[in-house]
Amino acid sequence: MQNPKFNLSPERVKYYRKDNGWSQELLAKAAGLSLRTIQRAEKDGNSSVETQLALAAALNVSSKNLSLASTQIETQWKWRSIMQSISALLVVFGAIIMLVILGGDSAMYSDYCSGLFILLFMYASTAIAFGGHGMIKSIIGLKYLFAGDISSSDSTKFLSVIITKQISFIYGGALIGLMVGLIAIFSHYNESIADGSLYSAYAVCLVVLLYASVIAEAILRPLATKLTLTIND
């Protein structure tokens, strides 16, 4: 029976070896392995369990520290969890819609330009901070809002950081939109009073903050919390 193969991180093996000031030959001697085995581990990461344990012992680190970090987030998609999440979102958005109806004319809350602006601002800021890959990961990662058990991994932690920062980005975009709107109002204050559009203009300024709050508190924060709890378990 062949020994199972594990993927080491070549970069991590090299890092810990050089941190000890060792050559490949010295590491091979300290771990009781052949030089060819060390070279193979630092080239493609393929190794047996025994090799991984021997390297970890020689380098005085946990074998987990030498493992290749997973680029995937493993999760269990359970129909019950999906339906619970969908139901909860429907309740949240249903309550918001009810408040809008009670508030009077629903057209007052319809400002597609504001919604588009804060989304573009949030994802553009995400691309600047985490690169295009991070932005795409955050969009695809929205599906985990409906997932059951999520595995804790480096990818989970990375997604958690992105989503948490997006909450700040979207509120930042809303603040900018609000300030731009107020500047426009104060610049045409007399005209707004004369034609009776002053309070309507104030309302439009607040809509962008409303949209940001709904997205941040109903979608982003619950997802960030779910990912954080997974990491801390």
PyMOL commands that set and color helices and strands:
alter all, ss='L'
color gray80, all
select helices_A, chain A and resi 10-19+24-31+35-43+49-59+63-66+79-102+106-109+112-146+154-187+189-195+198-232
alter helices_A, ss='H'
color red, helices_A
select strands_A, chain A and resi 5-7+46-48
alter strands_A, ss='S'
color yellow, strands_A
deselect
rebuild
show_as cartoon
